[in-house]
Amino acid sequence: MSLLKTELAQWRANPVRELLAGAVATFALIPEVIAFSFVAGIDPQVGLFASFVLSIVVAVFGGRPAMITAAAGSVALVAAPLIASHGLPYLFAAGLLAGLVQLLFGLLRMGVLLRFVSSSVRTGFVNALAILIFAAQLPQLAGANAASWAMLVLGLAIIWGLPRLPLPGVKAIPSPLICILVLSALSVGLGLPLKTVADLGQLPSSLPLFAGLPEVPWNWETLRIIAMPALAIAMVGLLESLMTARVVDEMTATPSNKNRECTGLGLANIGSSLFGGIAGCGMIGQAVGNVTYGGRGRLSTAFAGIFLLVLMVLLKPWVAQVPVVALVAIMLVVAVVTFDWGSLRAVLHHPRLSSLVMLATVVVTLATHNLAAGVGVGVLLSGVFFAIKVAGVLEVHHEAGSDSHQVNVAGQVFFANADAFIEAFDPQQVAAEQVLIDLGQARLWDITAVGALDTVVKRLRQHGKQVRVVGMDAGSRNLMRRVLRGEVPL
C-alpha cells in the first residue's frame, strides 16, 4: 500500500510546475532529436515518434522520476552504420534485441554496477556533456545575421534575468518557455529573417502507429547482423541513462531505483521499435533542464513526450514558426548550468590521479563525441590507479629469531602486488628452521594472491624450512580451498 502511495505521489505533486517543466524539456528535445535523426540517417519523424513512446513508457516504468528519455545522439552514432548497410527494418530489430538485453540487465539487478563509476568520472562525464551541448549549438549560429544575434541576446536575457526580477509570481512560468513565446511573437510580428523549426527537417503529420515486428528474416543470419549493434546500443543506452539518473539524484537530493531504470529503458526501447522508432536513452541535457525548471515527478517526463506529439502534429503550423535561436538560447543556458565550474578549481588541489581521470574522461569524450567511450576510459583509469594505490600499502615485516622466524603481513594481496609479496620472502635470508607467516592483518583476494602464497610456502620448504601460516580469515581460506581444489598445503 505504501508503494502505491509513493507511486501516486510521484504523479500528483505540483502538477502545474511539472507540466511547465515538461513543456520546456519538450522544446529542448525538438532540435536535438531532429539533429540526431540526421546523424543516424533516418527521417526526423522516426526520432520524434520514438521520443514520444520512450517518454511515456519510462514515465510509467522507469526508476528515476523527472528523467527525460528520447532518441539520443550516442545511440544514433552506434546505429548509423547498421542503417546504412541494411536499412531501417534491421534498426528496429536491433532496437528490440537491445531492449531485451536492457530488460534482462535490470531483472538480474545489475544496475549496481554504476557504483564502479567514480566521482571523478561522473564529473568528467558531466563537463564533457556540457561542452558537447554547447558545441552542438554553434552550427545553428554559423553565418547568423544581425537579427539572429540580437534575438539570441534577448533570449539569454529573458532566461537569466527574468527569474531574478523582484516581481510576484515571476517564477510560476519557466523563463525558457517565456523566451520561446516572446521570440516567436517578435519573429512573426516583425517578419524577421530567422531560421525556424520548419527548416530543421520534415515534421510528422500523423500519430505513430503500431507497426508490429520488423519485416526482417527471423533467422540466425539476421541475429548475426544485429547482435553487435544491438549490444552496443544496449550498453551505451544503459550507461547514459544510469549516469543521467545519478546526476538527477544529486540535483534533487533524492534516490532512484537503478535496476528499475534498466528494465524501464528496456521496455521503452522494445515499445519504440514496435512503433517504428529508433532506440533511445536518458538525455542528460534535457533532464537537467527539466529539473532546473521544476520537474521532480513522473508527470513532467510523460508530458514531455505527450506535448512533443501535440506540438508536432496538432500545432505543427505554429511550432514550425518557432525561431531556432530561441531553442539555441535554452540549450546554451543548459550547457552552462550543467558544467561543474567548481571542478576547475578542484583540479588544482584534488589528488593528481583523480584530476587526471576527470580530464581524461573529458578529452576522450570530446575527441570521439562518444560519452560511453569517455566513461569507459575513465572507469579503466580509475581501476588502474586504485589498484596501484592499494598495491602500495602492502607491508611485510620480518622478525628474525634463533629458533623461529616470524613474518607479519598487513594489507591486501592481489594481482597488482603478488610479485612484490613473493619478492619479500628470500629463503636464503631466513636462518631459523621454523617460519611463521601471520596473515591476521592481510587478505587474499584472487587466484594470483593464492598462487603467490603457495609459491612462497613451497620455496621455503624446498630450503628445508618448516612453515606455518596463521591468522588467515575465512574468505582467504575458502579461496585457497577452491583454487587448490580442496588442498591447503599450509
Stockholm file with secondary structure:
# STOCKHOLM 1.0

chainA/1-490         MSLLKTELAQWRANPVRELLAGAVATFALIPEVIAFSFVAGIDPQVGLFASFVLSIVVAVFGGRPAMITAAAGSVALVAAPLIASHGLPYLFAAGLLAGLVQLLFGLLRMGVLLRFVSSSVRTGFVNALAILIFAAQLPQLAGANAASWAMLVLGLAIIWGLPRLPLPGVKAIPSPLICILVLSALSVGLGLPLKTVADLGQLPSSLPLFAGLPEVPWNWETLRIIAMPALAIAMVGLLESLMTARVVDEMTATPSNKNRECTGLGLANIGSSLFGGIAGCGMIGQAVGNVTYGGRGRLSTAFAGIFLLVLMVLLKPWVAQVPVVALVAIMLVVAVVTFDWGSLRAVLHHPRLSSLVMLATVVVTLATHNLAAGVGVGVLLSGVFFAIKVAGVLEVHHEAGSDSHQVNVAGQVFFANADAFIEAFDPQQVAAEQVLIDLGQARLWDITAVGALDTVVKRLRQHGKQVRVVGMDAGSRNLMRRVLRGEVPL
#=GR chainA/1-490 SS CHHHHHHHHHHHSSHHHHHHHHHHHHHHHHHHHHHHHHHHTSCHHHHHHHHHHHHHHHHHHCSSTTCCEECCHHHHHHHHHHHHHHCHHHHHHHHHHHHHHHHHHHHTTCGGGGGGSCHHHHHHHHHHHHHHHHHHHHHHHTTCCHHHHHHHHHHHHHHHHGGGSCCTTTTSSCHHHHHHHHHHHHHHHHTCCCCBGGGGSCCCCSCCCCCCSCSSCCSHHHHHHHHHHHHHHHHHHHHHHHHHHHHHHHHHTCCCCHHHHHHHHHHHHHHHHHTTCCCCEECHHHHHHHHHTTCCSHHHHHHHHHHHHIIIIITHHHHTTSBHHHHHHHHHHHHHHHSCTHHHHHHHHSCHHHHHHHHHHHHHHHHHTCHHHHHHHHHHHHHHHHHHHHHTTCEEEEEECSSEEEEEEEEEESTTTHHHHHHTCCGGGCCSSEEEEEEEEEEECSHHHHHHHHHHHHHHHHTTCEEEEECCCHHHHHHHHHHTTTCCCC
#=GC SS_cons         CHHHHHHHHHHHSSHHHHHHHHHHHHHHHHHHHHHHHHHHTSCHHHHHHHHHHHHHHHHHHCSSTTCCEECCHHHHHHHHHHHHHHCHHHHHHHHHHHHHHHHHHHHTTCGGGGGGSCHHHHHHHHHHHHHHHHHHHHHHHTTCCHHHHHHHHHHHHHHHHGGGSCCTTTTSSCHHHHHHHHHHHHHHHHTCCCCBGGGGSCCCCSCCCCCCSCSSCCSHHHHHHHHHHHHHHHHHHHHHHHHHHHHHHHHHTCCCCHHHHHHHHHHHHHHHHHTTCCCCEECHHHHHHHHHTTCCSHHHHHHHHHHHHIIIIITHHHHTTSBHHHHHHHHHHHHHHHSCTHHHHHHHHSCHHHHHHHHHHHHHHHHHTCHHHHHHHHHHHHHHHHHHHHHTTCEEEEEECSSEEEEEEEEEESTTTHHHHHHTCCGGGCCSSEEEEEEEEEEECSHHHHHHHHHHHHHHHHTTCEEEEECCCHHHHHHHHHHTTTCCCC
//
